Amino acid sequence: MRYVAAYLLAVLGGNESPTASNIKTILDSVAIEVDDTKLNKVISELKGKDLPELIEAGRGKLSSMPSGGGSAAAGAGAAAGGAPAAEEKKEEKKVEEEEESDDDMGFGLFD
């Protein structure tokens, strides 16, 4: 990611085709060590390509990728069998109330 970010910074700065030296200068300015193999791979993959098109293509791929699906599955499960879950919550609440009354033992923490 650091190499792609530095490449994009160079392009935003007006350099249409950043070189390895340009990217190294950017990364050196924030004390990031450069792996020449990874840097050359990024440059070879991005060279001659239209960055706005690449970003749009990536955005389209990300939008089709599921993320954080746990809440949707939980919501669907609750909708399917919501009544038993509500009964369980009521029972748990009663148990917690009983425990709270036993916890004070007749004196407070700061008395």
C-alpha positions as CSV (number, residue, x, y, z in Angstrom):
1,M,0.0,0.0,0.0
2,R,2.8,2.4,0.8
3,Y,4.2,2.2,-2.7
4,V,0.7,2.7,-4.3
5,A,0.1,5.7,-2.0
6,A,3.4,7.2,-2.9
7,Y,2.8,6.6,-6.6
8,L,-0.6,8.4,-6.3
9,L,0.9,11.3,-4.4
10,A,3.5,11.7,-7.2
11,V,0.7,11.7,-9.8
12,L,-1.3,14.2,-7.8
13,G,1.7,16.4,-7.6
14,G,1.8,16.6,-11.4
15,N,4.2,13.8,-12.3
16,E,2.3,11.8,-15.0
17,S,4.7,8.8,-14.9
18,P,6.6,8.6,-11.5
19,T,9.9,6.7,-11.5
20,A,11.3,4.5,-8.7
21,S,13.5,7.5,-7.7
22,N,10.5,9.8,-7.4
23,I,8.7,7.3,-5.1
24,K,11.8,6.6,-3.1
25,T,12.1,10.4,-2.5
26,I,8.5,10.5,-1.2
27,L,9.0,7.5,1.1
28,D,12.4,8.6,2.4
29,S,10.8,11.9,3.4
30,V,8.7,10.1,6.0
31,A,11.4,7.6,6.9
32,I,9.9,4.5,5.2
33,E,12.4,1.9,4.0
34,V,11.9,0.9,0.4
35,D,11.9,-2.7,-0.9
36,D,13.1,-2.3,-4.5
37,T,11.4,-5.5,-5.7
38,K,7.9,-4.4,-4.4
39,L,8.5,-0.9,-5.7
40,N,9.4,-2.0,-9.2
41,K,6.4,-4.4,-9.2
42,V,4.0,-1.5,-8.4
43,I,5.6,0.8,-11.1
44,S,5.5,-1.9,-13.7
45,E,1.8,-2.7,-13.0
46,L,0.7,1.0,-13.0
47,K,2.9,2.3,-15.8
48,G,0.9,3.6,-18.8
49,K,-2.5,3.0,-17.1
50,D,-5.1,5.6,-16.5
51,L,-5.4,5.9,-12.7
52,P,-9.0,7.2,-12.5
53,E,-10.1,4.2,-14.5
54,L,-8.2,1.8,-12.2
55,I,-9.7,3.5,-9.1
56,E,-13.2,3.1,-10.6
57,A,-12.6,-0.5,-11.5
58,G,-11.4,-1.2,-8.0
59,R,-14.3,0.6,-6.4
60,G,-16.7,-1.6,-8.4
61,K,-14.9,-4.7,-7.2
62,L,-15.0,-3.6,-3.6
63,S,-18.7,-2.7,-3.8
64,S,-19.6,-6.3,-4.8
65,M,-17.5,-7.8,-1.9
66,P,-19.4,-8.5,1.3
67,S,-18.2,-6.9,4.5
68,G,-19.4,-7.0,8.1
69,G,-22.1,-9.6,7.3
70,G,-22.6,-10.7,10.9
71,S,-25.1,-8.0,11.6
72,A,-27.3,-8.8,8.6
73,A,-27.3,-12.5,9.5
74,A,-28.2,-11.7,13.1
75,G,-31.0,-9.5,12.0
76,A,-32.4,-12.2,9.7
77,G,-32.2,-14.7,12.5
78,A,-34.0,-12.4,14.9
79,A,-36.7,-11.7,12.4
80,A,-37.3,-15.4,11.8
81,G,-37.7,-16.4,15.4
82,G,-38.0,-13.1,17.3
83,A,-40.5,-14.3,19.9
84,P,-38.4,-16.9,21.7
85,A,-35.5,-14.4,21.8
86,A,-37.7,-11.8,23.5
87,E,-38.7,-14.4,26.1
88,E,-35.1,-15.2,26.8
89,K,-34.2,-11.6,27.3
90,K,-37.1,-11.2,29.9
91,E,-35.8,-14.2,31.8
92,E,-32.2,-12.9,31.8
93,K,-33.4,-9.5,33.0
94,K,-35.2,-11.0,36.0
95,V,-32.1,-13.0,37.0
96,E,-29.9,-9.9,36.8
97,E,-32.3,-7.9,39.0
98,E,-32.2,-10.6,41.7
99,E,-28.4,-10.7,41.6
100,E,-28.2,-6.9,42.0
101,S,-30.3,-6.9,45.2
102,D,-28.0,-9.5,46.7
103,D,-24.8,-7.7,45.8
104,D,-25.0,-4.8,48.2
105,M,-25.1,-6.9,51.4
106,G,-26.5,-4.0,53.4
107,F,-23.6,-1.6,52.9
108,G,-22.3,0.6,50.0
109,L,-18.8,0.7,48.6
110,F,-18.1,4.2,49.7
111,D,-19.9,4.2,53.2
